[in-house]
Amino acid sequence: MNVDFSKYSDGLVPAIIQDAITSKVLMLGFMNADAIEQTRQSGKVSFYSRSKQRLWTKGETSGNYLNVKSIVMDCDRDTLLILANPVGPVCHSGNDTCFNENNKRDFYPKELERIISSRLKTTSADSYTSKLVSSGIHKVAQKVGEEAIELVIEAMKHDDDLFLNEAADLLFHYTILLKARGYSTSDVSDILEKRHLKSIGK
């Protein structure tokens, strides 16, 4: 890894730490060549502390280590992106990230679409999604209609749990319908964005 440390007067390069699973940015630290080498050898993220003037491994006191999955450079070779799996909270304040965010993966829509796509590639009799789509587009569309009606009915009542579960069912089947027709939620988002830009005169 040919990192260009000469870009900065202190010889340190910024290292962005991103969760390998959730894609949330966890923190920013600084590294010199020794910190990079120690990180690669130990499998745990180490930095160079400008205040302590020494190498330090994230979690060496708290036990909340950052287990490395990959290290890549940017196009100018002066910034690192490290994908890692955190063990516990990352911030010294006890927060999940140093940016006060919950380190939680946004399940919908991309993850849901990925799962549905994988189910559509199987012919397993145990896959509800596969069986539904194989029964024909009219069956999928009909199911979306049924779920929409059930959601409307629950919206008139006062059982929040049932209402949210029906909303989840509709979202699930709506996504199946999009995938069955060869589209994704991104295609729908593009249309909504264009409508919005048109409404504000852009």
C-alpha atoms as an extended CHARMM CRD file, in Angstrom:
* protein
*
       202  EXT
         1         1  MET       CA              0.0000000000        0.0000000000        0.0000000000  PROA      1               0.0000000000
         2         2  ASN       CA              1.8110000000        3.0860000000       -1.2790000000  PROA      2               0.0000000000
         3         3  VAL       CA              0.3180000000        5.8410000000        0.8990000000  PROA      3               0.0000000000
         4         4  ASP       CA              1.4870000000        9.3960000000        0.2540000000  PROA      4               0.0000000000
         5         5  PHE       CA              2.2850000000       10.7600000000        3.7200000000  PROA      5               0.0000000000
         6         6  SER       CA              3.9560000000       13.8770000000        2.2640000000  PROA      6               0.0000000000
         7         7  LYS       CA              0.6200000000       15.6310000000        1.6410000000  PROA      7               0.0000000000
         8         8  TYR       CA              0.3650000000       16.6270000000        5.3120000000  PROA      8               0.0000000000
         9         9  SER       CA              2.9490000000       18.5110000000        7.3650000000  PROA      9               0.0000000000
        10        10  ASP       CA              2.7290000000       16.1070000000       10.3090000000  PROA      10              0.0000000000
        11        11  GLY       CA              3.1270000000       13.0520000000        8.0830000000  PROA      11              0.0000000000
        12        12  LEU       CA             -0.2120000000       11.6090000000        9.1330000000  PROA      12              0.0000000000
        13        13  VAL       CA             -3.0940000000       10.6550000000        6.8560000000  PROA      13              0.0000000000
        14        14  PRO       CA             -6.7830000000       10.6630000000        7.8250000000  PROA      14              0.0000000000
        15        15  ALA       CA             -8.4370000000        7.2780000000        8.1810000000  PROA      15              0.0000000000
        16        16  ILE       CA            -12.2070000000        7.0530000000        7.8770000000  PROA      16              0.0000000000
        17        17  ILE       CA            -13.6150000000        4.0750000000        9.7630000000  PROA      17              0.0000000000
        18        18  GLN       CA            -16.8380000000        2.6420000000        8.3410000000  PROA      18              0.0000000000
        19        19  ASP       CA            -18.8940000000       -0.2420000000        9.6710000000  PROA      19              0.0000000000
        20        20  ALA       CA            -18.4850000000       -3.1800000000        7.2960000000  PROA      20              0.0000000000
        21        21  ILE       CA            -22.0860000000       -4.2850000000        7.7930000000  PROA      21              0.0000000000
        22        22  THR       CA            -24.1830000000       -1.1500000000        8.3390000000  PROA      22              0.0000000000
        23        23  SER       CA            -22.0170000000        1.2140000000        6.2170000000  PROA      23              0.0000000000
        24        24  LYS       CA            -22.2860000000        3.8580000000        8.9620000000  PROA      24              0.0000000000
        25        25  VAL       CA            -19.2310000000        6.0910000000        9.3660000000  PROA      25              0.0000000000
        26        26  LEU       CA            -17.9520000000        5.3300000000       12.8560000000  PROA      26              0.0000000000
        27        27  MET       CA            -15.0830000000        7.7390000000       13.4010000000  PROA      27              0.0000000000
        28        28  LEU       CA            -12.0890000000        9.5380000000       11.9380000000  PROA      28              0.0000000000
        29        29  GLY       CA             -8.5430000000        8.9740000000       13.0830000000  PROA      29              0.0000000000
        30        30  PHE       CA             -5.0100000000        9.5680000000       11.8270000000  PROA      30              0.0000000000
        31        31  MET       CA             -2.3470000000        7.0920000000       10.8310000000  PROA      31              0.0000000000
        32        32  ASN       CA              1.3210000000        6.9780000000       10.0330000000  PROA      32              0.0000000000
        33        33  ALA       CA              3.1150000000        4.0620000000        8.3960000000  PROA      33              0.0000000000
        34        34  ASP       CA              3.6110000000        2.2840000000       11.7260000000  PROA      34              0.0000000000
        35        35  ALA       CA             -0.0780000000        2.5610000000       12.6020000000  PROA      35              0.0000000000
        36        36  ILE       CA             -1.0470000000        1.0690000000        9.2520000000  PROA      36              0.0000000000
        37        37  GLU       CA              1.3990000000       -1.7830000000        9.6410000000  PROA      37              0.0000000000
        38        38  GLN       CA              0.2550000000       -2.5090000000       13.1950000000  PROA      38              0.0000000000
        39        39  THR       CA             -3.3720000000       -2.4600000000       12.0170000000  PROA      39              0.0000000000
        40        40  ARG       CA             -2.6390000000       -4.9240000000        9.2300000000  PROA      40              0.0000000000
        41        41  GLN       CA             -0.6880000000       -7.2760000000       11.4800000000  PROA      41              0.0000000000
        42        42  SER       CA             -3.0720000000       -7.2620000000       14.4520000000  PROA      42              0.0000000000
        43        43  GLY       CA             -6.3420000000       -7.0670000000       12.5550000000  PROA      43              0.0000000000
        44        44  LYS       CA             -7.4390000000       -4.3000000000       14.9240000000  PROA      44              0.0000000000
        45        45  VAL       CA             -7.4650000000       -0.6180000000       13.9740000000  PROA      45              0.0000000000
        46        46  SER       CA             -4.5910000000        1.3940000000       15.4220000000  PROA      46              0.0000000000
        47        47  PHE       CA             -3.9700000000        5.1250000000       15.0780000000  PROA      47              0.0000000000
        48        48  TYR       CA             -1.2560000000        7.6060000000       15.8570000000  PROA      48              0.0000000000
        49        49  SER       CA             -2.2820000000        9.8880000000       18.6990000000  PROA      49              0.0000000000
        50        50  ARG       CA             -1.1340000000       13.4450000000       18.1240000000  PROA      50              0.0000000000
        51        51  SER       CA             -1.8210000000       14.3780000000       21.7460000000  PROA      51              0.0000000000
        52        52  LYS       CA             -0.0240000000       11.3650000000       23.2670000000  PROA      52              0.0000000000
        53        53  GLN       CA              2.5910000000       11.1850000000       20.5170000000  PROA      53              0.0000000000
        54        54  ARG       CA              2.3340000000        7.4130000000       20.2630000000  PROA      54              0.0000000000
        55        55  LEU       CA              0.5030000000        4.5740000000       18.5560000000  PROA      55              0.0000000000
        56        56  TRP       CA             -2.7350000000        3.4880000000       20.1550000000  PROA      56              0.0000000000
        57        57  THR       CA             -5.1410000000        0.7090000000       19.3430000000  PROA      57              0.0000000000
        58        58  LYS       CA             -8.8080000000        1.6270000000       19.4250000000  PROA      58              0.0000000000
        59        59  GLY       CA            -10.2950000000       -0.3220000000       22.3300000000  PROA      59              0.0000000000
        60        60  GLU       CA             -7.0300000000       -0.9280000000       24.1540000000  PROA      60              0.0000000000
        61        61  THR       CA             -8.6110000000        0.4460000000       27.3310000000  PROA      61              0.0000000000
        62        62  SER       CA            -12.3340000000       -0.1620000000       26.8230000000  PROA      62              0.0000000000
        63        63  GLY       CA            -12.1250000000       -3.4470000000       24.9290000000  PROA      63              0.0000000000
        64        64  ASN       CA            -14.2480000000       -1.9080000000       22.1570000000  PROA      64              0.0000000000
        65        65  TYR       CA            -11.9300000000       -2.8890000000       19.3270000000  PROA      65              0.0000000000
        66        66  LEU       CA            -12.4350000000       -2.2610000000       15.6240000000  PROA      66              0.0000000000
        67        67  ASN       CA            -11.8010000000       -5.5370000000       13.7940000000  PROA      67              0.0000000000
        68        68  VAL       CA            -10.5420000000       -4.8060000000       10.2930000000  PROA      68              0.0000000000
        69        69  LYS       CA            -12.2320000000       -6.1830000000        7.1940000000  PROA      69              0.0000000000
        70        70  SER       CA            -10.4610000000       -4.1270000000        4.5140000000  PROA      70              0.0000000000
        71        71  ILE       CA             -8.2700000000       -1.0730000000        3.9550000000  PROA      71              0.0000000000
        72        72  VAL       CA             -8.3340000000        0.9970000000        0.7670000000  PROA      72              0.0000000000
        73        73  MET       CA             -6.8000000000        4.2980000000       -0.3320000000  PROA      73              0.0000000000
        74        74  ASP       CA             -8.5150000000        7.1400000000       -2.1260000000  PROA      74              0.0000000000
        75        75  CYS       CA             -7.4710000000        8.2310000000       -5.6220000000  PROA      75              0.0000000000
        76        76  ASP       CA             -4.8480000000       10.6860000000       -4.2790000000  PROA      76              0.0000000000
        77        77  ARG       CA             -3.3190000000        8.0630000000       -1.9690000000  PROA      77              0.0000000000
        78        78  ASP       CA             -3.5900000000       10.4200000000        1.0090000000  PROA      78              0.0000000000
        79        79  THR       CA             -6.7690000000        9.2030000000        2.7430000000  PROA      79              0.0000000000
        80        80  LEU       CA             -7.7300000000        5.7370000000        3.9520000000  PROA      80              0.0000000000
        81        81  LEU       CA            -11.1160000000        4.0600000000        4.1610000000  PROA      81              0.0000000000
        82        82  ILE       CA            -11.1810000000        1.1850000000        6.6290000000  PROA      82              0.0000000000
        83        83  LEU       CA            -14.1190000000       -1.1780000000        6.8370000000  PROA      83              0.0000000000
        84        84  ALA       CA            -14.3570000000       -2.7100000000       10.2800000000  PROA      84              0.0000000000
        85        85  ASN       CA            -16.6150000000       -4.6100000000       12.6420000000  PROA      85              0.0000000000
        86        86  PRO       CA            -16.8630000000       -2.7330000000       15.9400000000  PROA      86              0.0000000000
        87        87  VAL       CA            -16.9340000000       -4.5050000000       19.2800000000  PROA      87              0.0000000000
        88        88  GLY       CA            -19.2720000000       -2.3090000000       21.3070000000  PROA      88              0.0000000000
        89        89  PRO       CA            -19.7160000000        1.4850000000       21.1240000000  PROA      89              0.0000000000
        90        90  VAL       CA            -17.0490000000        3.3730000000       19.1810000000  PROA      90              0.0000000000
        91        91  CYS       CA            -17.1870000000        6.8170000000       20.7770000000  PROA      91              0.0000000000
        92        92  HSD       CA            -15.5970000000        7.4730000000       24.1920000000  PROA      92              0.0000000000
        93        93  SER       CA            -18.9410000000        9.0370000000       25.1790000000  PROA      93              0.0000000000
        94        94  GLY       CA            -20.6020000000        5.6370000000       24.8650000000  PROA      94              0.0000000000
        95        95  ASN       CA            -22.3850000000        6.4280000000       21.6010000000  PROA      95              0.0000000000
        96        96  ASP       CA            -22.3680000000        3.9670000000       18.7180000000  PROA      96              0.0000000000
        97        97  THR       CA            -20.4130000000        6.3960000000       16.5340000000  PROA      97              0.0000000000
        98        98  CYS       CA            -18.4070000000        9.5680000000       17.0420000000  PROA      98              0.0000000000
        99        99  PHE       CA            -21.1120000000       11.3670000000       15.0560000000  PROA      99              0.0000000000
       100       100  ASN       CA            -23.8380000000       10.4890000000       17.5620000000  PROA      100             0.0000000000
       101       101  GLU       CA            -25.6420000000        8.1240000000       15.1890000000  PROA      101             0.0000000000
       102       102  ASN       CA            -27.2060000000        4.7730000000       15.9070000000  PROA      102             0.0000000000
       103       103  ASN       CA            -25.0710000000        2.1600000000       14.2070000000  PROA      103             0.0000000000
       104       104  LYS       CA            -27.9820000000        0.3160000000       12.6990000000  PROA      104             0.0000000000
       105       105  ARG       CA            -28.4000000000       -0.9560000000        9.1680000000  PROA      105             0.0000000000
       106       106  ASP       CA            -31.2630000000        0.5450000000        7.2140000000  PROA      106             0.0000000000
       107       107  PHE       CA            -33.0920000000       -2.6560000000        6.3520000000  PROA      107             0.0000000000
       108       108  TYR       CA            -35.4220000000       -1.1680000000        3.7670000000  PROA      108             0.0000000000
       109       109  PRO       CA            -35.3020000000       -0.7450000000        0.8480000000  PROA      109             0.0000000000
       110       110  LYS       CA            -31.9530000000       -2.0340000000       -0.4330000000  PROA      110             0.0000000000
       111       111  GLU       CA            -31.5520000000       -4.9510000000        1.9470000000  PROA      111             0.0000000000
       112       112  LEU       CA            -35.1450000000       -6.0330000000        1.4070000000  PROA      112             0.0000000000
       113       113  GLU       CA            -34.6610000000       -5.8490000000       -2.3630000000  PROA      113             0.0000000000
       114       114  ARG       CA            -31.4960000000       -7.9180000000       -2.0940000000  PROA      114             0.0000000000
       115       115  ILE       CA            -33.2980000000      -10.6090000000       -0.0990000000  PROA      115             0.0000000000
       116       116  ILE       CA            -36.2420000000      -10.6830000000       -2.5180000000  PROA      116             0.0000000000
       117       117  SER       CA            -33.8920000000      -10.8900000000       -5.5080000000  PROA      117             0.0000000000
       118       118  SER       CA            -32.1050000000      -13.8580000000       -3.9560000000  PROA      118             0.0000000000
       119       119  ARG       CA            -35.4410000000      -15.5770000000       -3.2960000000  PROA      119             0.0000000000
       120       120  LEU       CA            -36.4870000000      -15.0690000000       -6.9080000000  PROA      120             0.0000000000
       121       121  LYS       CA            -33.4020000000      -16.9720000000       -8.0400000000  PROA      121             0.0000000000
       122       122  THR       CA            -34.4740000000      -20.1060000000       -6.2010000000  PROA      122             0.0000000000
       123       123  THR       CA            -37.1910000000      -22.6110000000       -7.0120000000  PROA      123             0.0000000000
       124       124  SER       CA            -37.3630000000      -23.8770000000       -3.4550000000  PROA      124             0.0000000000
       125       125  ALA       CA            -40.8230000000      -24.9390000000       -2.3720000000  PROA      125             0.0000000000
       126       126  ASP       CA            -40.0760000000      -23.2970000000        0.9820000000  PROA      126             0.0000000000
       127       127  SER       CA            -39.7630000000      -19.8200000000       -0.5550000000  PROA      127             0.0000000000
       128       128  TYR       CA            -43.0360000000      -17.9070000000       -0.3310000000  PROA      128             0.0000000000
       129       129  THR       CA            -41.6400000000      -15.1570000000       -2.5700000000  PROA      129             0.0000000000
       130       130  SER       CA            -40.5230000000      -17.5900000000       -5.2620000000  PROA      130             0.0000000000
       131       131  LYS       CA            -43.8620000000      -19.4110000000       -5.2620000000  PROA      131             0.0000000000
       132       132  LEU       CA            -45.8320000000      -16.1560000000       -5.4100000000  PROA      132             0.0000000000
       133       133  VAL       CA            -43.9260000000      -14.7890000000       -8.3910000000  PROA      133             0.0000000000
       134       134  SER       CA            -43.9860000000      -18.1230000000      -10.2250000000  PROA      134             0.0000000000
       135       135  SER       CA            -47.7850000000      -18.0660000000       -9.9870000000  PROA      135             0.0000000000
       136       136  GLY       CA            -47.8490000000      -15.0570000000      -12.3170000000  PROA      136             0.0000000000
       137       137  ILE       CA            -47.7720000000      -11.2760000000      -12.2240000000  PROA      137             0.0000000000
       138       138  HSD       CA            -51.5580000000      -11.0930000000      -11.8020000000  PROA      138             0.0000000000
       139       139  LYS       CA            -51.2860000000      -13.0530000000       -8.5410000000  PROA      139             0.0000000000
       140       140  VAL       CA            -48.5880000000      -10.7240000000       -7.2510000000  PROA      140             0.0000000000
       141       141  ALA       CA            -50.6310000000       -7.6640000000       -8.1880000000  PROA      141             0.0000000000
       142       142  GLN       CA            -53.7120000000       -9.1680000000       -6.5790000000  PROA      142             0.0000000000
       143       143  LYS       CA            -51.7810000000       -9.7720000000       -3.3640000000  PROA      143             0.0000000000
       144       144  VAL       CA            -50.6190000000       -6.1470000000       -3.2990000000  PROA      144             0.0000000000
       145       145  GLY       CA            -54.2490000000       -5.0650000000       -3.6590000000  PROA      145             0.0000000000
       146       146  GLU       CA            -55.3390000000       -7.3130000000       -0.7990000000  PROA      146             0.0000000000
       147       147  GLU       CA            -52.5940000000       -5.9970000000        1.4760000000  PROA      147             0.0000000000
       148       148  ALA       CA            -53.4930000000       -2.4100000000        0.5830000000  PROA      148             0.0000000000
       149       149  ILE       CA            -57.1230000000       -2.9980000000        1.5730000000  PROA      149             0.0000000000
       150       150  GLU       CA            -56.0810000000       -4.6330000000        4.8390000000  PROA      150             0.0000000000
       151       151  LEU       CA            -53.8520000000       -1.6500000000        5.6250000000  PROA      151             0.0000000000
       152       152  VAL       CA            -56.6990000000        0.7860000000        4.9740000000  PROA      152             0.0000000000
       153       153  ILE       CA            -58.9780000000       -1.2150000000        7.3010000000  PROA      153             0.0000000000
       154       154  GLU       CA            -56.3920000000       -1.2420000000       10.1010000000  PROA      154             0.0000000000
       155       155  ALA       CA            -55.7840000000        2.4950000000        9.6290000000  PROA      155             0.0000000000
       156       156  MET       CA            -59.3750000000        3.0880000000       10.7050000000  PROA      156             0.0000000000
       157       157  LYS       CA            -58.8350000000        1.1990000000       13.9470000000  PROA      157             0.0000000000
       158       158  HSD       CA            -56.6490000000        1.9260000000       16.9590000000  PROA      158             0.0000000000
       159       159  ASP       CA            -54.3770000000       -1.1170000000       17.0790000000  PROA      159             0.0000000000
       160       160  ASP       CA            -50.9590000000        0.3010000000       16.1850000000  PROA      160             0.0000000000
       161       161  ASP       CA            -49.3160000000       -3.1150000000       16.1330000000  PROA      161             0.0000000000
       162       162  LEU       CA            -51.7380000000       -4.5010000000       13.5530000000  PROA      162             0.0000000000
       163       163  PHE       CA            -51.5300000000       -1.3100000000       11.5150000000  PROA      163             0.0000000000
       164       164  LEU       CA            -47.7260000000       -1.4100000000       11.3540000000  PROA      164             0.0000000000
       165       165  ASN       CA            -47.6920000000       -5.1050000000       10.5200000000  PROA      165             0.0000000000
       166       166  GLU       CA            -50.1280000000       -4.5560000000        7.6470000000  PROA      166             0.0000000000
       167       167  ALA       CA            -47.9460000000       -1.6670000000        6.4610000000  PROA      167             0.0000000000
       168       168  ALA       CA            -44.9550000000       -4.0150000000        6.5000000000  PROA      168             0.0000000000
       169       169  ASP       CA            -46.9070000000       -6.6300000000        4.5340000000  PROA      169             0.0000000000
       170       170  LEU       CA            -47.8450000000       -4.0560000000        1.8970000000  PROA      170             0.0000000000
       171       171  LEU       CA            -44.2850000000       -2.7870000000        1.6270000000  PROA      171             0.0000000000
       172       172  PHE       CA            -43.0050000000       -6.3280000000        1.2520000000  PROA      172             0.0000000000
       173       173  HSD       CA            -45.4490000000       -7.3040000000       -1.4780000000  PROA      173             0.0000000000
       174       174  TYR       CA            -45.1010000000       -3.9540000000       -3.2460000000  PROA      174             0.0000000000
       175       175  THR       CA            -41.3450000000       -4.5620000000       -3.4610000000  PROA      175             0.0000000000
       176       176  ILE       CA            -41.9580000000       -8.0680000000       -4.8170000000  PROA      176             0.0000000000
       177       177  LEU       CA            -44.2300000000       -6.5880000000       -7.4980000000  PROA      177             0.0000000000
       178       178  LEU       CA            -41.5580000000       -4.0910000000       -8.5310000000  PROA      178             0.0000000000
       179       179  LYS       CA            -38.9060000000       -6.8050000000       -8.7570000000  PROA      179             0.0000000000
       180       180  ALA       CA            -41.2540000000       -9.1220000000      -10.6410000000  PROA      180             0.0000000000
       181       181  ARG       CA            -41.7400000000       -6.3870000000      -13.2220000000  PROA      181             0.0000000000
       182       182  GLY       CA            -37.9740000000       -5.8230000000      -13.4430000000  PROA      182             0.0000000000
       183       183  TYR       CA            -37.8550000000       -2.5820000000      -11.4720000000  PROA      183             0.0000000000
       184       184  SER       CA            -36.6430000000       -1.3990000000       -8.0810000000  PROA      184             0.0000000000
       185       185  THR       CA            -37.5120000000        1.2230000000       -5.5020000000  PROA      185             0.0000000000
       186       186  SER       CA            -34.7540000000        3.3830000000       -7.0010000000  PROA      186             0.0000000000
       187       187  ASP       CA            -36.7770000000        3.6590000000      -10.2180000000  PROA      187             0.0000000000
       188       188  VAL       CA            -39.7440000000        4.9130000000       -8.2130000000  PROA      188             0.0000000000
       189       189  SER       CA            -37.5190000000        7.2910000000       -6.2310000000  PROA      189             0.0000000000
       190       190  ASP       CA            -36.2100000000        8.7730000000       -9.4840000000  PROA      190             0.0000000000
       191       191  ILE       CA            -39.7500000000        9.6140000000      -10.5790000000  PROA      191             0.0000000000
       192       192  LEU       CA            -40.5520000000       11.2110000000       -7.2220000000  PROA      192             0.0000000000
       193       193  GLU       CA            -37.3560000000       13.2470000000       -7.3790000000  PROA      193             0.0000000000
       194       194  LYS       CA            -38.1770000000       14.4890000000      -10.8800000000  PROA      194             0.0000000000
       195       195  ARG       CA            -41.6690000000       15.4840000000       -9.7370000000  PROA      195             0.0000000000
       196       196  HSD       CA            -40.2280000000       17.3540000000       -6.7880000000  PROA      196             0.0000000000
       197       197  LEU       CA            -37.6770000000       19.2060000000       -8.8990000000  PROA      197             0.0000000000
       198       198  LYS       CA            -40.4130000000       20.1440000000      -11.3510000000  PROA      198             0.0000000000
       199       199  SER       CA            -42.6180000000       21.4380000000       -8.5280000000  PROA      199             0.0000000000
       200       200  ILE       CA            -39.8890000000       23.7780000000       -7.3090000000  PROA      200             0.0000000000
       201       201  GLY       CA            -38.9870000000       24.8870000000      -10.8150000000  PROA      201             0.0000000000
       202       202  LYS       CA            -35.7020000000       23.0660000000      -11.2830000000  PROA      202             0.0000000000
